[in-house]
Amino acid sequence: MSRLSAWIAEPVTSTGIGNGVAIPHGKSAVVPELVMAAGRTAEPVEFDSLDGQPVQLLFMLVVPLIVAALALG
C-alpha cells in the first residue's frame, strides 16, 4: 500500500449527493490535518448518486487517522 493511500468510505448511502456532485471521504496516516481535493471529470461518471445522475464534480475529504478515531469515540 502506498504512503499516500486513503481509505474511501462509501457509507450506506452514496457520497454522490446529486446535481453532478460527489463528496467521497476517507482517512490516512499521512495527512496531519483535514485535506480537500477538488476535481472535475471530462465526462460524467456513474457514481450511484442519490438522484441517479452521473457525477462531474468531486470534492474528496481526507482526515488523519487520529481524527477518525476520535469521531468514533
LOZA-666692 format. One record per residue (C-alpha): residue in one letter; x, y, z. Coordinates in steps of 0.25 Angstrom, whole numbers. Layout:
REM LOZA-666692
<atom code="A" u="X" v="Y" w="Z"/>
...
***
This chain:
REM LOZA-666692
<atom code="M" u="0" v="0" w="0"/>
<atom code="S" u="5" v="14" w="-3"/>
<atom code="R" u="8" v="24" w="7"/>
<atom code="L" u="-2" v="33" w="1"/>
<atom code="S" u="-13" v="23" w="1"/>
<atom code="A" u="-26" v="28" w="6"/>
<atom code="W" u="-37" v="18" w="10"/>
<atom code="I" u="-50" v="23" w="4"/>
<atom code="A" u="-63" v="21" w="12"/>
<atom code="E" u="-75" v="18" w="4"/>
<atom code="P" u="-86" v="18" w="15"/>
<atom code="V" u="-100" v="12" w="14"/>
<atom code="T" u="-104" v="24" w="5"/>
<atom code="S" u="-95" v="29" w="-7"/>
<atom code="T" u="-86" v="40" w="-5"/>
<atom code="G" u="-92" v="45" w="-19"/>
<atom code="I" u="-101" v="56" w="-13"/>
<atom code="G" u="-108" v="60" w="-26"/>
<atom code="N" u="-107" v="70" w="-37"/>
<atom code="G" u="-94" v="64" w="-42"/>
<atom code="V" u="-86" v="66" w="-29"/>
<atom code="A" u="-80" v="55" w="-20"/>
<atom code="I" u="-72" v="56" w="-7"/>
<atom code="P" u="-64" v="43" w="-5"/>
<atom code="H" u="-56" v="43" w="8"/>
<atom code="G" u="-46" v="35" w="15"/>
<atom code="K" u="-35" v="35" w="25"/>
<atom code="S" u="-20" v="34" w="24"/>
<atom code="A" u="-8" v="32" w="34"/>
<atom code="V" u="0" v="42" w="25"/>
<atom code="V" u="-8" v="55" w="26"/>
<atom code="P" u="-7" v="63" w="38"/>
<atom code="E" u="-20" v="71" w="37"/>
<atom code="L" u="-32" v="71" w="28"/>
<atom code="V" u="-29" v="71" w="13"/>
<atom code="M" u="-38" v="74" w="2"/>
<atom code="A" u="-36" v="72" w="-13"/>
<atom code="A" u="-46" v="77" w="-23"/>
<atom code="G" u="-47" v="72" w="-38"/>
<atom code="R" u="-56" v="72" w="-50"/>
<atom code="T" u="-57" v="60" w="-59"/>
<atom code="A" u="-56" v="62" w="-74"/>
<atom code="E" u="-68" v="53" w="-76"/>
<atom code="P" u="-79" v="49" w="-66"/>
<atom code="V" u="-76" v="37" w="-57"/>
<atom code="E" u="-87" v="27" w="-51"/>
<atom code="F" u="-86" v="29" w="-36"/>
<atom code="D" u="-99" v="23" w="-31"/>
<atom code="S" u="-103" v="37" w="-27"/>
<atom code="L" u="-115" v="40" w="-19"/>
<atom code="D" u="-122" v="46" w="-31"/>
<atom code="G" u="-118" v="35" w="-40"/>
<atom code="Q" u="-110" v="45" w="-49"/>
<atom code="P" u="-95" v="43" w="-52"/>
<atom code="V" u="-84" v="52" w="-45"/>
<atom code="Q" u="-75" v="62" w="-51"/>
<atom code="L" u="-70" v="70" w="-39"/>
<atom code="L" u="-63" v="63" w="-28"/>
<atom code="F" u="-59" v="68" w="-14"/>
<atom code="M" u="-50" v="58" w="-7"/>
<atom code="L" u="-48" v="60" w="8"/>
<atom code="V" u="-37" v="52" w="16"/>
<atom code="V" u="-35" v="53" w="31"/>
<atom code="P" u="-24" v="48" w="39"/>
<atom code="L" u="-26" v="34" w="46"/>
<atom code="I" u="-26" v="40" w="60"/>
<atom code="V" u="-37" v="50" w="56"/>
<atom code="A" u="-45" v="38" w="50"/>
<atom code="A" u="-43" v="30" w="63"/>
<atom code="L" u="-47" v="42" w="72"/>
<atom code="A" u="-60" v="43" w="63"/>
<atom code="L" u="-64" v="29" w="66"/>
<atom code="G" u="-62" v="30" w="81"/>
***
